[in-house]
Each structure stands twice: as C-alpha cells, then as structure tokens.
C-alpha cells in the first residue's frame, strides 16, 4: 500500500507544473490504494502545504542557507512537507515528522541532502521549544498578516480596507480551516405518510431528524443549520459521500448553506417560469425545482456542455422532471426577452469567498483577472435582466466577497436601469438578519460560518415603458 507522505510528495511535484490541487488529489487517490486514515493524511498534507506555502517558505528562508525560491523544487517540497507537520499537525510526533521526511529524501534521489533536511527540521524544533517565533514577520500589518496566515498581500489589503485588522485576522484564520460539508434535504422525497396533516415545515423537520438518525446508524454525525429547515451539516469525517444513506435515492444533496440562501432569496413559486442563467453544476437549479414542487418551467443554461452533464446527473438522482437544459452563452439568448418570472444569475466569479475549499485559489487569482471578471459580470447582468417580465425578479449572486464583483456591479446597473429596484426579503425570512443597510446580503465565513457569498434581489417595475 502506498505511503501517504510519498504520495503527497508526488502530488506536490505535479503541482509545480501548475496543475489544480483538487484534480491532482483525485487522480492520485484513484490510482493508489490508501486506508481511510492515510487518505485523510494525504489530503491534509497536500491541501495544507499548498495553503500555507508562503508561511512555510518564510521559515525555510530563515533556517536554510539558500532561500526557498532558490532551492531545487524537490528539496523545497520536502522541507515544506516536514515543516508543515511540525508546525500545523498536532497529532504527529516530532520524531515521526522528521524521520519520515529524512527517509523520503533518501528514497527520492536526495540522499546527499538528507543531513540538510534533518538539520533544518531539528533546528525548527529547537527554536520552537525555546518559545521563539520561527517566522520572521514583517513590521507592516499587511506583510505580517500575509506571512503569518499565508495569503498574498493584495488580498490582505483588500480585507483590511473593508473589515479592519481584527476581522481580517479572523477571516484569515477561518480560510485556513478545513471546510464544513453541508447538505440540503430534498423536499420532494418526504414520505407522504410522514405527519400527513402537519404543515410542510413540521414534516420537513421530522424528515431531517429521520435522516440524522439514519446517518447516525452509519457512524456519521450531523447537526441542523439554523434558519435552514432543509439544511444539515456533517460533523467530522464522513468518508465517501456517494456511499452515505439516502444519497443514491435522491433524499438529499450536497450544497453549502450560503448557496441554499440564494435560492430562498429568489423565492421561486410553483407554476412560474424560472431561468438559471449560469446553472452548472446544478445545486441551485435543483433547489429551484424543489421549491416549485417540480411544477412550472425551469430553464438551466450554461455555455459549457460538459458541465451541464453534471446538472442532468443531479436532476436524475433527485428525481426532478421540469428542468430543461440548454447550452449557450447567457450574454446572448435574445429570444428569452420578457419570458421569465424570475431569473437567477449566479455569475462566474473569483471565488474569493470560498478560499477554504480550494487550497490553491489564493495563489491563482490576481486583481487584473478580477477586473476582467467584473466586465463579464456586468454584461451578464445587463443581458439577463432583459429576460425578466415586467414585475418580475432577478437575483444576482456570487461566491466572492470582493466589492468590485458585487456592490460595484449592482450600483451602476441600478443607476442606468431606473425600472429596477432592490427588494428586501420579508422580515420573517431567515435572510432578514443578513441584509445590509443598502439592501443586499453579504455572508462572511468568519461571521456566519458559511461560504462567503454576495446576493441581492432586484425587482423590475411592473409598468412597461411606452
């Protein structure tokens, strides 16, 4: 059976070529057999080292004769591997972290540098045990937080501008934690005999309780998500999602709680015509269909046909029939003008609200890319707004907390489209507590323990211009 640390070294080597972390992890896990514990260690090592690379390299810069960027890539990855275990993994003894890393040097054609690896790792232990901070932290706040928590300076600066120092540090800490996994109970699979005379809310609560008990028998713990009667959050390790009770039967699906809030803000009604403009992979599309009782018309659009295959798979598993799938760029579709009661526009974005889910995302984004995304987002909003009937609704949403992709898209749109206004959710809605003074909702991971999201509900005037 493969050694998880050796497999992690293979992954880190692949990542030097610019591959995506999640793809490399999935490929290696499908190729090599690991026990459940070793799979967890392998995944933690790869994601953690990618996430913490700035901090780890700063330690190498202090302890090694050559700075990290001037070292041979494989030596640099070996040192990151050992230092990550020593600094961030409490359950691994120091001796195990050091000895296994030295052994890897010997078995990966770096035997001549095994003494260097051993010396640097043991020097880190000595300094740490004397109570010294091994990281040389810059004096300026941006550099200090960026080095300590391993983020690029431009991101730190952006958060400091909006949140201030205390909350920026809290956000950094939250983004460096392993992500939670949430699920959404399928409304349409509730047993018809379950509290037949009770309101839907009571039946749903009972169904959620029954699911929790079913998971418990499989050794998996869940907790309810406040204000989301369809929501449950897994606690601890869950193993393979597809093997959990009720998944194949379509009783539930994976969806973060923030994403569930988006569809509740849209508030689709049975019998309506609803368009999901950027639908793949289909989490919100299926939620729309469920909330509509699988009635009316739901059109799921995406410009990438291969991604729409995932939408169809989700529809099939959740036993939903009213969704029509179509491939195409949502900057087009002029034939959809004035056809929809509601439109969901969950635009392509930087994903800066979900950095805890993608270890490499913080290193792959830059301000220039975000500027280009903002241009596309504005185009999509202007075009999809034409699809909404007079009096209808459009919800604009992103999984980023970057203002240029959120507020700075909505405000110019409202200025140039006087027939559109922000509409607040009802006072008794679970969304009401998240509404800003301006009327949009902005979710922060460190505040709400949900993925970072932005969402706003826009209502078109019922009056038609002559």
Secondary structure, DSSP 8 states (H G I E B T S, - for coil): ---HHHHHHHHHHHHTTT--HHHHHHHHHHHS---HHHHHHHHHHHHHHHHTHHHHHHHHHHHSSS-GGGS-HHHHHHHHHHHHHHHH-TTS-HHHHHHHHHHHHHHTT-GGGHHHHHHHHHHHHHHHHTT---S---SSHHHHHHHHHT--HHHHHHHHHHH-HHHHHHHHHHHTS----EEEE-GGGS-TTTTTTS-HHHHHHHHHHHHHHHHHHTT-EEEE-TT-TTEEEEES----GGGSTTTTTTSEEE--HHHHHHHHHHT--TT-EEEETT-TT-HHHHHHHHHTTT-SEEEEEES-HHHHHHHHHHHHHTT--SEEEEES-TT--GGGTT-EEEEEEE-----TT-TTT-TTHHHH--HHHHHHHHHHHHHHHHHHGGGEEEEEEEEEEES---GGGTHHHHHHHHHH-TTEEE----TTSTTGGGB-TTS-EEE-HHHHSS--EEEEEEEE-SS---
